[in-house]
Amino acid sequence: MSGIVSSSIITNSAAMVGVETLNSINSSLQTVQTAVSTGYSVNSASDNGAAYAVAQSVRTTMSGLTAANQQLGDVSGLVQTTSTALTNISNLMASMDQTLVNLSTGTLSSSQRSQYASEFTSQLKNIALFVTGANYNGISLIGSASGTLSNTIAKFSGTSLSVATDANGSTLTITSQSVYSVYKSLSTIGASLTTNLTNAATVKAFLTATGQMTSSVTSMGGYMNTYGNLTNQINNQVTYNQNKMDALSNGLGALVDANMAAESAKLQSLQIQQQLATTALSIANQSPSLLTKLI
């Protein structure tokens, strides 16, 4: 005869079903509570192994990009400090060129020539200060961090340094420039002025297309172009890395972030189910005791 449920004080089928139901609800409730509290639908490999592996890989890439941007930001300070020094040196050289033009005329008195020569020497000292002061965190690309005019990069062997640009280990190489050679050339002009104050022809030679002043101005323009391009390259790389991190973050969110509205609604539903299952189990547990009343 089907459909008959036996009554027993040994085996309580209703209680067993109630326990299984309650355990299932509690398990689901724990999952939802974790999602609501952490904000992640995939919080560990046990939630979704494949998704979690992808998420960890994306997080690793983002960490690498963050580190690269930090390094690029640091070297950007060095390059910008160098560019600032070069710009100021170039501005002084423009004034020094004007001084030489004035000295190239034959109508100046000896006193005026002496004053112009003194002005040139004073500007040359300023250039030396700009070169020795162009260091960032103990590193200089156009002079020594020790405060001399030697053409070395402090703390680095050779004449170049490398900086990481992305999470794959790619690097950007930055080389030093021989600004000391420009200073030395200008120093030669300054020394000559003290002995040729009345020789306009000698001064004119410095201003010709192949003269020392013209060559120095050309060299300085090349240095400024080099570090200006480096500044743009670094800024572009930082922007690219940041944009890539934003894209990766959006993809990561779509992969592992919890839908908080849906999870909150599910949480309320499971809490009600838990209460009902607890009540049902309580009723089922009372059944064996009711059978004793039949004896």
HELIX and SHEET records of a PDB file:
HELIX    1   1 SER A   13  THR A   38  1                                  26    
HELIX    2   2 GLY A   49  LEU A  103  1                                  55    
HELIX    3   3 SER A  110  THR A  132  1                                  23    
HELIX    4   4 VAL A  179  THR A  195  1                                  17    
HELIX    5   5 ALA A  200  LEU A  207  1                                   8    
HELIX    6   6 GLN A  212  VAL A  256  1                                  45    
HELIX    7   7 MET A  260  LEU A  291  1                                  32    
HELIX    8   8 THR A  292  LEU A  294  5                                   3    
SHEET    1   A 2 ASN A 135  TYR A 136  0                                        
SHEET    2   A 2 ILE A 139  SER A 140 -1                                        
SHEET    1   B 2 SER A 160  ALA A 164  0                                        
SHEET    2   B 2 THR A 171  THR A 175 -1                                        
END                                                                             
